[in-house]
Amino acid sequence: MNRANRPRKARISGSSFDSRAMSRAGDGSTLSLDFTTGVLDPRVTFTRSTTATYINSSGYVTSAAINEARFDYDSSTLALRGLLIEGPATNLTTRSDSFDDTGNLSWLASGMTRTATSATSPKGITETVALIAGNGSFRSNTITVTASTLYTFSFWAKNNSGTQARYRVWNATAGSSIVDYTLPGSNYISSINNTTWTRISVSFTTPVGCTSVFVYPCSSDTAGTNVFLWGAQLEVGAAATSYVTSTASQGTRSQDNAIIAAGAAFSGWYTGGLNGTFYADWYGGVAGASGTQRSVLATDDVTTKHLHLYQTATTNTMTLANFGGGSTIATSNAISPAGSRSKSAFSYATSAMNLCLNGGTVASGTVTGFTVAPTWLSLGGPSTSGTAITGTTVMLNNSIRAIKYWPTVLPNTTLQSLTA
């Protein structure tokens, strides 16, 4: 097996390790995962079958190898955000990096010049980017889409002292605008910084009957456009995920799998049976309050063993559910704004549950069907196998900072203080 294709786990010297001693914290928790250290705990098995990108400590787009965990950073503050967990994605554009397209197979310029220019890209290296200038439009060729579906179009841009450049999305099926470039001030590229790259994104729902679109990284109705472009991406979903490079064909990224598998890695700290408390510190799923639910953590996604903490799809509150839904309880306070950092904790004693979000009111209720102690824990998405995320449509698509577990039921006041 190629070394790059092996699941990544931290090395432990010697033939064995004391997982109980290693997991004990001074607060009584038996599991304490801190992903803001940039180091993966050896009990977490991490896999991903493709390479993937993330923002590194210098604020640049960089690539992680197959099976390499991504610890991403804030592009503005350069603060470490945590372990990035994303679902699979496809970049529907082609030739996305430089827009250098002999023969106009992927990108077409009308009334504008397209120059392949050597410059420092969002990767922080010198490579080819596109310099677009003139009065007209620069757009993709036809991209096949599904009607009545939520998409996000994103790209990096850097103004080159131009006075006007705007982006748009066009319904190629009906010949009408979806994202209109004439909206006052809402989508001007020319207002961005002249010295640093900015990632621009817009989400939209394809109209009924729409089966193809054009995306315009740059379009104008007056002279003066002069802008650098790099890294176009069109993907299904409510927000831009990490950049997926495409060449002559569309690019893909497989899902991240971060799981504490059945065996000593799990049983060494999970000792509460049907009783316990979990805590999570994470950034809200990029789908926010729309699209679908976003998973934070889950035990075995099988009958009788399943506990699932996730953001709801519509109200953006937190829900604790068992296998197949069952009875659920949701907090009354929502994550706001969507994608922001949040903390949640829940306690359980067989079917009695208490759940708190960001220090708010504790919601109490009953989750039916949880009758057998779980045997594995998955992060950022549920798993029916214990080896890979199987609920890929509800994956977090953001970063987890910390996960903790206590083998006892903590008081509601403690749930509030933990998450405040």
VEXDREN-2710 file (C-alpha; in Angstrom, 1 decimal):
% VEXDREN-2710
k/r/px/py/pz
1/MET/0.0/0.0/0.0
2/ASN/1.3/3.4/-0.8
3/ARG/2.3/5.3/2.3
4/ALA/0.1/8.3/1.4
5/ASN/-3.0/6.0/1.2
6/ARG/-2.7/4.8/4.8
7/PRO/-5.1/6.1/7.5
8/ARG/-3.3/8.8/9.4
9/LYS/-2.9/8.1/13.2
10/ALA/-0.3/9.6/15.6
11/ARG/2.6/7.3/16.5
12/ILE/2.7/5.8/20.0
13/SER/6.1/4.5/21.2
14/GLY/6.1/1.0/22.6
15/SER/3.7/-1.9/22.0
16/SER/0.7/-0.4/23.8
17/PHE/-0.6/2.7/25.5
18/ASP/-2.8/3.5/28.5
19/SER/-5.8/5.1/26.9
20/ARG/-7.5/5.6/30.2
21/ALA/-4.6/7.5/31.8
22/MET/-4.1/9.5/28.6
23/SER/-7.7/10.6/28.4
24/ARG/-8.2/11.7/32.0
25/ALA/-8.6/15.4/32.5
26/GLY/-8.8/17.4/35.8
27/ASP/-12.5/18.0/35.3
28/GLY/-13.4/14.4/35.5
29/SER/-13.8/13.9/31.8
30/THR/-12.4/10.7/30.3
31/LEU/-12.2/12.0/26.8
32/SER/-10.8/15.4/25.9
33/LEU/-10.0/16.1/22.3
34/ASP/-8.5/19.5/21.6
35/PHE/-8.2/20.1/17.8
36/THR/-6.8/23.6/18.2
37/THR/-3.3/22.0/18.9
38/GLY/-3.1/21.0/15.2
39/VAL/-2.3/17.4/16.3
40/LEU/-4.7/14.5/15.8
41/ASP/-5.4/12.4/18.9
42/PRO/-4.1/8.8/18.3
43/ARG/-7.5/7.4/19.1
44/VAL/-9.1/9.1/16.1
45/THR/-8.8/7.3/12.8
46/PHE/-8.8/9.7/10.0
47/THR/-9.3/8.8/6.3
48/ARG/-10.2/10.6/3.0
49/SER/-9.7/8.9/-0.4
50/THR/-8.7/12.1/-2.2
51/THR/-6.4/15.1/-1.7
52/ALA/-8.2/18.2/-0.3
53/THR/-7.3/21.9/0.3
54/TYR/-7.5/24.1/3.4
55/ILE/-6.3/27.5/4.6
56/ASN/-2.8/27.1/6.2
57/SER/-1.2/29.1/9.0
58/SER/-0.1/31.8/6.5
59/GLY/-3.6/32.3/5.1
60/TYR/-2.8/30.5/1.8
61/VAL/-4.7/27.7/0.0
62/THR/-2.7/24.5/0.4
63/SER/-3.2/20.9/-0.3
64/ALA/-3.5/17.9/2.1
65/ALA/-2.5/14.4/1.0
66/ILE/-4.8/11.5/0.9
67/ASN/-5.8/10.5/4.5
68/GLU/-4.2/13.6/5.9
69/ALA/-6.3/15.5/8.4
70/ARG/-6.8/19.2/7.7
71/PHE/-6.4/21.8/10.5
72/ASP/-7.7/25.0/8.9
73/TYR/-7.0/28.6/9.8
74/ASP/-9.0/31.8/9.5
75/SER/-7.8/33.5/6.3
76/SER/-8.0/37.0/7.9
77/THR/-6.9/36.5/11.6
78/LEU/-4.7/33.4/10.9
79/ALA/-6.2/31.8/14.0
80/LEU/-6.4/28.0/14.1
81/ARG/-10.0/27.0/13.7
82/GLY/-9.8/23.2/14.3
83/LEU/-10.3/19.9/12.5
84/LEU/-12.0/20.5/9.2
85/ILE/-14.7/17.9/8.4
86/GLU/-16.4/18.1/5.0
87/GLY/-18.6/16.0/2.9
88/PRO/-17.9/15.0/-0.7
89/ALA/-18.0/17.8/-3.3
90/THR/-17.7/18.2/-7.1
91/ASN/-16.4/21.4/-8.7
92/LEU/-18.7/21.7/-11.8
93/THR/-16.5/24.2/-13.5
94/THR/-13.4/23.0/-15.5
95/ARG/-10.0/24.6/-15.9
96/SER/-10.6/26.4/-12.7
97/ASP/-7.2/27.6/-11.6
98/SER/-6.0/30.0/-14.3
99/PHE/-8.9/30.2/-16.8
100/ASP/-6.2/29.6/-19.4
101/ASP/-8.3/27.9/-22.1
102/THR/-7.0/27.7/-25.7
103/GLY/-10.0/27.1/-27.9
104/ASN/-12.6/28.5/-25.4
105/LEU/-13.6/25.0/-24.3
106/SER/-14.3/26.1/-20.7
107/TRP/-14.2/29.9/-20.5
108/LEU/-15.3/32.5/-23.1
109/ALA/-14.3/36.2/-23.2
110/SER/-16.5/38.7/-25.1
111/GLY/-15.4/42.3/-25.4
112/MET/-12.7/41.5/-22.8
113/THR/-9.1/40.4/-23.0
114/ARG/-7.9/37.3/-21.1
115/THR/-4.2/37.2/-20.4
116/ALA/-2.5/34.4/-18.7
117/THR/-0.2/36.2/-16.2
118/SER/2.4/35.0/-13.8
119/ALA/1.7/36.3/-10.3
120/THR/1.4/35.2/-6.7
121/SER/-1.8/33.2/-6.4
122/PRO/-4.0/32.5/-3.3
123/LYS/-1.7/29.5/-2.8
124/GLY/1.1/32.0/-2.0
125/ILE/3.2/30.8/-4.9
126/THR/4.0/32.2/-8.3
127/GLU/1.8/30.6/-10.9
128/THR/-0.5/31.5/-13.8
129/VAL/-3.6/33.5/-13.0
130/ALA/-6.0/35.2/-15.3
131/LEU/-6.0/39.0/-15.9
132/ILE/-9.3/40.2/-17.3
133/ALA/-9.7/43.6/-18.8
134/GLY/-12.1/45.6/-21.0
135/ASN/-15.8/46.1/-21.4
136/GLY/-17.9/43.0/-21.9
137/SER/-18.2/39.6/-20.2
138/PHE/-16.1/36.6/-19.2
139/ARG/-18.0/33.5/-18.5
140/SER/-18.0/29.7/-18.4
141/ASN/-19.2/27.5/-21.1
142/THR/-22.5/25.6/-20.5
143/ILE/-22.6/23.8/-17.1
144/THR/-25.2/21.1/-16.6
145/VAL/-27.2/21.6/-13.4
146/THR/-30.4/20.3/-11.7
147/ALA/-33.5/22.4/-11.5
148/SER/-34.8/23.7/-8.2
149/THR/-31.5/22.9/-6.5
150/LEU/-29.3/25.1/-4.2
151/TYR/-25.8/25.9/-5.6
152/THR/-22.9/28.1/-4.7
153/PHE/-20.6/29.9/-7.1
154/SER/-17.2/31.1/-5.8
155/PHE/-13.9/32.3/-7.0
156/TRP/-10.9/34.4/-5.9
157/ALA/-10.4/37.9/-7.2
158/LYS/-7.9/40.8/-6.8
159/ASN/-8.7/44.2/-8.3
160/ASN/-6.0/45.6/-10.6
161/SER/-7.0/49.3/-10.3
162/GLY/-10.1/48.8/-12.4
163/THR/-13.2/50.8/-11.9
164/GLN/-15.9/48.1/-12.5
165/ALA/-16.1/44.4/-12.5
166/ARG/-19.2/42.4/-11.5
167/TYR/-20.2/38.7/-11.3
168/ARG/-23.4/37.0/-12.3
169/VAL/-25.2/33.6/-12.9
170/TRP/-27.3/33.1/-16.0
171/ASN/-30.0/30.5/-16.7
172/ALA/-28.7/29.1/-20.0
173/THR/-31.9/27.0/-20.4
174/ALA/-34.4/29.9/-20.4
175/GLY/-32.0/32.8/-21.3
176/SER/-32.6/34.8/-18.2
177/SER/-30.6/36.1/-15.2
178/ILE/-30.4/34.1/-11.9
179/VAL/-27.9/36.4/-10.1
180/ASP/-28.2/39.8/-11.8
181/TYR/-25.0/41.8/-12.3
182/THR/-27.0/45.0/-12.3
183/LEU/-27.9/44.8/-8.6
184/PRO/-26.6/48.0/-7.2
185/GLY/-23.4/47.5/-5.2
186/SER/-24.2/43.9/-4.4
187/ASN/-21.7/42.1/-6.5
188/TYR/-19.0/44.5/-7.5
189/ILE/-15.6/43.0/-7.7
190/SER/-14.0/46.4/-8.2
191/SER/-14.6/47.3/-4.5
192/ILE/-12.2/44.6/-3.2
193/ASN/-8.7/45.1/-2.1
194/ASN/-6.0/45.8/-4.7
195/THR/-3.2/44.0/-2.9
196/THR/-4.8/40.8/-1.5
197/TRP/-6.9/38.1/-2.9
198/THR/-10.5/37.9/-1.8
199/ARG/-12.8/34.8/-2.1
200/ILE/-16.2/35.8/-3.4
201/SER/-19.2/33.5/-3.3
202/VAL/-22.9/33.7/-4.0
203/SER/-25.6/31.1/-3.4
204/PHE/-28.6/30.6/-5.6
205/THR/-31.4/28.2/-6.4
206/THR/-31.8/27.1/-10.0
207/PRO/-35.3/27.9/-11.3
208/VAL/-37.9/25.3/-12.2
209/GLY/-36.9/23.8/-15.6
210/CYS/-33.3/25.1/-15.5
211/THR/-30.9/22.4/-16.6
212/SER/-27.9/24.5/-17.6
213/VAL/-26.2/27.7/-16.5
214/PHE/-23.3/30.1/-17.3
215/VAL/-21.3/31.5/-14.4
216/TYR/-19.6/34.9/-14.9
217/PRO/-16.6/35.6/-12.7
218/CYS/-16.4/39.0/-14.4
219/SER/-18.9/41.1/-16.4
220/SER/-19.3/44.8/-16.9
221/ASP/-21.4/47.4/-18.7
222/THR/-18.8/50.2/-18.7
223/ALA/-15.1/50.3/-19.6
224/GLY/-12.6/50.1/-16.8
225/THR/-12.6/46.4/-15.8
226/ASN/-9.1/45.2/-14.8
227/VAL/-9.1/42.3/-12.4
228/PHE/-7.1/39.1/-11.5
229/LEU/-9.1/35.9/-11.2
230/TRP/-8.3/32.4/-9.8
231/GLY/-10.0/29.3/-8.5
232/ALA/-13.6/29.2/-9.9
233/GLN/-15.9/26.7/-8.2
234/LEU/-19.6/25.8/-8.7
235/GLU/-20.9/23.2/-6.3
236/VAL/-24.2/21.9/-4.8
237/GLY/-24.9/23.5/-1.4
238/ALA/-25.6/26.6/0.5
239/ALA/-22.0/27.9/0.9
240/ALA/-18.6/27.5/-0.6
241/THR/-16.6/24.6/0.8
242/SER/-12.8/24.1/0.5
243/TYR/-11.5/24.7/-3.0
244/VAL/-11.5/21.7/-5.4
245/THR/-9.2/22.1/-8.3
246/SER/-10.5/21.1/-11.8
247/THR/-8.6/20.6/-15.0
248/ALA/-10.1/19.6/-18.3
249/SER/-12.6/17.6/-16.3
250/GLN/-14.6/18.5/-13.2
251/GLY/-12.7/18.1/-9.9
252/THR/-13.9/16.0/-6.9
253/ARG/-13.2/15.8/-3.2
254/SER/-14.3/12.8/-1.1
255/GLN/-15.6/13.0/2.5
256/ASP/-13.5/13.3/5.6
257/ASN/-13.9/10.4/8.0
258/ALA/-12.9/11.1/11.7
259/ILE/-13.9/8.2/13.9
260/ILE/-13.0/6.7/17.2
261/ALA/-13.5/3.1/16.2
262/ALA/-14.8/0.1/18.2
263/GLY/-12.2/-1.5/20.5
264/ALA/-9.7/-0.2/22.9
265/ALA/-9.6/3.3/21.4
266/PHE/-13.3/3.7/22.3
267/SER/-13.8/1.5/25.4
268/GLY/-10.8/3.0/27.1
269/TRP/-12.7/6.2/27.8
270/TYR/-16.4/5.4/27.2
271/THR/-17.4/3.8/30.5
272/GLY/-20.8/5.3/31.3
273/GLY/-23.0/2.8/29.5
274/LEU/-26.4/4.4/29.1
275/ASN/-25.4/7.4/31.1
276/GLY/-23.0/10.3/30.3
277/THR/-22.4/13.8/29.1
278/PHE/-20.9/15.0/25.8
279/TYR/-19.6/18.5/25.0
280/ALA/-18.7/20.0/21.6
281/ASP/-17.1/23.2/20.5
282/TRP/-17.3/23.8/16.7
283/TYR/-18.1/26.2/13.9
284/GLY/-21.7/25.9/12.6
285/GLY/-22.2/23.9/9.4
286/VAL/-21.9/26.0/6.3
287/ALA/-25.4/25.1/5.3
288/GLY/-26.5/27.3/8.2
289/ALA/-30.2/27.5/8.7
290/SER/-31.0/26.2/5.2
291/GLY/-30.5/23.1/3.1
292/THR/-30.2/20.2/5.5
293/GLN/-29.2/19.3/9.0
294/ARG/-25.5/19.4/9.9
295/SER/-24.0/16.8/12.2
296/VAL/-21.6/17.5/15.0
297/LEU/-21.1/14.1/16.7
298/ALA/-22.8/10.7/16.7
299/THR/-22.5/7.3/18.3
300/ASP/-23.2/4.2/16.3
301/ASP/-25.9/5.0/13.7
302/VAL/-27.7/1.7/14.3
303/THR/-30.8/0.7/16.2
304/THR/-30.6/1.0/20.0
305/LYS/-27.1/2.6/20.1
306/HIS/-27.5/5.9/18.4
307/LEU/-27.1/9.4/19.9
308/HIS/-26.9/12.2/17.3
309/LEU/-26.2/15.9/18.0
310/TYR/-26.9/18.1/15.0
311/GLN/-28.0/21.5/13.8
312/THR/-31.6/21.5/12.4
313/ALA/-32.1/22.3/8.8
314/THR/-34.5/25.2/9.1
315/THR/-34.4/26.8/12.5
316/ASN/-30.6/26.3/13.1
317/THR/-31.2/25.1/16.6
318/MET/-29.6/22.0/18.0
319/THR/-31.3/18.6/18.2
320/LEU/-30.4/15.4/19.9
321/ALA/-32.0/12.4/18.2
322/ASN/-31.8/8.6/18.2
323/PHE/-31.7/6.1/15.3
324/GLY/-34.5/6.9/12.8
325/GLY/-35.5/10.1/14.5
326/GLY/-37.7/9.0/17.3
327/SER/-38.5/11.7/19.9
328/THR/-36.3/14.7/19.7
329/ILE/-35.5/17.7/21.8
330/ALA/-34.3/21.0/20.4
331/THR/-32.9/24.1/22.1
332/SER/-34.9/27.3/21.9
333/ASN/-31.9/29.5/21.0
334/ALA/-30.4/29.3/17.5
335/ILE/-26.9/29.5/16.2
336/SER/-26.5/33.1/14.9
337/PRO/-25.1/33.9/12.5
338/ALA/-24.9/30.6/10.7
339/GLY/-21.4/29.3/10.6
340/SER/-20.3/31.0/13.8
341/ARG/-18.5/29.3/16.7
342/SER/-20.9/27.5/19.0
343/LYS/-20.7/25.2/22.1
344/SER/-23.2/22.6/23.1
345/ALA/-23.5/19.9/25.8
346/PHE/-26.0/17.2/26.5
347/SER/-26.5/14.7/29.2
348/TYR/-28.4/11.4/29.1
349/ALA/-29.5/8.7/31.5
350/THR/-31.1/6.0/29.4
351/SER/-33.9/7.9/27.7
352/ALA/-33.9/11.1/29.7
353/MET/-32.0/13.9/27.9
354/ASN/-30.9/17.5/28.6
355/LEU/-29.4/19.7/26.0
356/CYS/-27.8/23.2/26.1
357/LEU/-26.5/25.5/23.4
358/ASN/-24.3/28.5/24.0
359/GLY/-25.2/28.8/27.7
360/GLY/-28.9/29.2/26.9
361/THR/-32.0/27.5/28.4
362/VAL/-31.6/23.8/28.9
363/ALA/-34.1/21.7/26.9
364/SER/-35.2/18.5/28.4
365/GLY/-37.0/15.5/26.9
366/THR/-37.0/11.9/26.0
367/VAL/-35.2/10.1/23.2
368/THR/-36.6/6.6/22.7
369/GLY/-34.8/3.5/21.6
370/PHE/-31.4/4.2/23.1
371/THR/-31.0/0.9/25.1
372/VAL/-27.5/-0.4/24.4
373/ALA/-24.2/1.2/25.1
374/PRO/-22.6/2.5/21.9
375/THR/-19.3/1.2/20.6
376/TRP/-17.9/4.0/18.3
377/LEU/-18.0/7.8/17.9
378/SER/-18.0/9.7/14.6
379/LEU/-17.3/13.4/14.3
380/GLY/-19.0/15.7/11.8
381/GLY/-21.3/13.0/10.4
382/PRO/-23.1/9.7/11.4
383/SER/-21.7/6.3/10.6
384/THR/-23.5/2.9/10.3
385/SER/-20.2/1.0/9.8
386/GLY/-17.9/2.5/12.4
387/THR/-15.2/2.9/9.8
388/ALA/-16.5/5.7/7.5
389/ILE/-19.2/8.4/7.5
390/THR/-22.3/7.0/5.8
391/GLY/-24.6/10.0/6.2
392/THR/-22.6/12.2/3.9
393/THR/-25.5/14.6/3.0
394/VAL/-25.6/15.8/6.6
395/MET/-21.9/16.3/7.3
396/LEU/-20.8/19.4/9.2
397/ASN/-18.8/21.1/6.4
398/ASN/-16.8/23.1/9.0
399/SER/-14.3/22.8/11.8
400/ILE/-14.5/21.1/15.2
401/ARG/-12.4/22.7/18.0
402/ALA/-13.0/20.3/20.9
403/ILE/-15.0/17.2/22.0
404/LYS/-15.3/16.0/25.6
405/TYR/-17.1/13.2/27.4
406/TRP/-17.9/12.4/31.1
407/PRO/-19.2/9.0/32.1
408/THR/-21.7/10.7/34.5
409/VAL/-24.7/12.9/34.1
410/LEU/-23.6/16.5/34.8
411/PRO/-26.1/19.0/36.3
412/ASN/-28.0/21.3/34.0
413/THR/-26.2/24.3/35.5
414/THR/-22.9/22.7/34.5
415/LEU/-24.2/22.2/30.9
416/GLN/-24.9/26.0/30.9
417/SER/-21.5/27.0/32.3
418/LEU/-19.6/24.7/29.9
419/THR/-21.3/26.2/26.9
420/ALA/-21.5/29.9/27.9
END
